[in-house]
């Protein structure tokens, strides 16, 4: 078979494996859970779960933006992936694509999302489920095996009336495909949920006014110098104390780093 004939055939096979029928077939090999990021990392490191897709825990305050990342550890190159990202739409809403609401992860290789537009985001916000299909259309730049890979990054706006606590962000209908002998082959994978921890104040909101700006820096300087207090979260880096490292962390936040 000639190369020009092989490539379309493989792509068709990958797309088939990433379709709903394959997702149902693969569901039997997916185990859902509520493990922490540390637990997910330990599973990947000790080899008990060679292929693991999980949602990294994130945090955010009511009315703020929280970035959630979907990570993957896999022992084979991945040419196709599909999964549902499930969330509580009464507390979390995806930001529009124009505001980078859904973007490819830094380690996604040549995988692209061929079917995703603002209408899909609107529907996801209505249903509480974002259906994601990713494919390496070139068959030359898959997500490579080994190590922890960032597959997808998603930005949620936390509802202004959301109460302090954890909101689950889960995975369902997970499917992975690699290529072998000019055809797509199913890759068994386990999935683990994550969460968005809603805090009283967002990171860097030292003044407690709901935004992070220069006034938070001024308030933190007053706290550190002993000349004033703050209504918000002064422990910016979350290490349990308020010191110069919180000031450095706030400067990074203000600089967008």
Secondary structure, DSSP 4 states (H G I P E B T S, - for coil): --HHHHHHHHHHHHHHHTSHHHHHHHGGG-------HHHHHHHHHHTTTSSEEEEPPEEEETTSEEEEEEEEE-SS-BSEEEEEEEE-TTTEEEPPGGGTSEEE-TT-TT-B-SS--HHHHHHHHHHTEEEEEEE-TTSS-PBPSSSEEEEEEEEEEEPTTPPSEEEEEEEEEEEEEEEETTEEEEE--EEE-EEEEEESS-TT-SS-SSS-SHHHHHHHHHHHHTS---SS---TT-SSS-SHHHHHHHHHHHTT-
